[in-house]
């Protein structure tokens, strides 16, 4: 009986901790920086003064693009809205190309 009760307590604790971790992961984040890696419709890596030189790698599954996504390439500045979904890379919700002021 005692073992069963201990198991149930552990199970409930695990479920509660899992739900709180998921709630925190659902929040959307934003990064603005320079594209350092680009794989169309698959992956973008964005670096700024807060990231390491390799940037933050973000999956692009069903991302919505503001402006023409064909303009995206390494060296272009972008803003990416993304969220963590418990996978290897966060997933982008929206990608916006920042216009070059010299154009």
C-alpha positions in Angstrom: 0.0 0.0 0.0 2.8 2.4 0.9 4.6 1.7 -2.4 1.4 2.4 -4.4 0.9 5.7 -2.6 4.6 6.7 -3.2 4.2 5.9 -6.9 1.0 8.0 -7.1 2.7 10.9 -5.4 5.6 10.7 -7.8 3.3 10.4 -10.8 1.3 13.5 -9.7 4.5 15.4 -9.1 5.8 14.5 -12.6 2.5 15.6 -14.3 2.5 18.9 -12.4 6.1 19.7 -13.2 5.6 18.7 -16.9 2.6 21.0 -17.2 4.5 24.0 -15.6 7.4 23.4 -18.0 5.0 23.4 -21.0 3.4 26.6 -19.9 6.7 28.4 -19.9 7.7 26.9 -23.2 4.5 28.3 -24.9 5.7 31.9 -24.6 6.8 33.6 -27.8 10.2 35.1 -28.1 11.7 37.6 -30.6 15.2 37.9 -32.0 16.4 40.5 -34.4 19.8 40.1 -36.0 21.8 38.9 -39.0 21.1 35.7 -40.8 24.1 33.4 -40.5 22.5 30.3 -42.0 19.5 29.8 -44.2 17.9 26.6 -45.5 14.7 27.7 -47.2 11.5 26.5 -45.5 13.6 24.4 -43.1 16.0 26.4 -40.9 17.3 29.9 -40.1 20.1 30.9 -37.8 20.1 34.5 -36.5 23.0 36.1 -34.7 23.2 39.4 -32.8 25.3 40.8 -30.0 23.6 38.5 -27.4 24.2 35.2 -29.2 27.3 33.3 -30.1 28.6 33.7 -33.6 26.6 30.7 -34.8 23.4 32.4 -33.8 20.1 30.9 -32.7 18.9 28.1 -34.9 15.2 28.1 -35.5 13.0 25.7 -37.5 10.8 27.2 -40.2 8.0 24.7 -40.6 4.9 26.8 -41.1 6.4 30.3 -40.6 4.6 33.3 -42.0 6.8 35.7 -43.9 6.5 39.5 -43.9 8.1 40.7 -47.2 9.6 38.4 -49.8 11.3 35.3 -48.3 13.4 35.0 -51.5 15.4 38.0 -50.1 16.5 36.0 -47.1 20.2 34.9 -47.3 23.2 35.1 -45.0 24.0 38.7 -44.1 20.4 40.0 -44.3 18.9 41.4 -41.1 15.6 39.8 -39.9 13.3 39.7 -37.0 12.0 36.2 -36.1 9.1 35.5 -33.7 9.6 32.0 -32.3 8.6 29.6 -29.5 10.0 26.5 -27.9 7.9 23.4 -28.5 10.1 20.9 -26.7 12.1 19.9 -29.8 15.7 20.3 -30.8 15.2 23.8 -32.2 12.6 26.4 -31.5 10.0 26.9 -34.2 9.4 30.2 -36.0 5.9 31.7 -36.1 6.8 34.7 -38.2 9.9 36.0 -40.1 10.3 39.6 -41.2 13.0 40.9 -43.5 14.3 44.3 -42.3 14.7 46.6 -45.3 18.2 47.8 -46.1 18.2 51.6 -45.5 20.6 52.0 -48.5 18.0 50.6 -51.0 
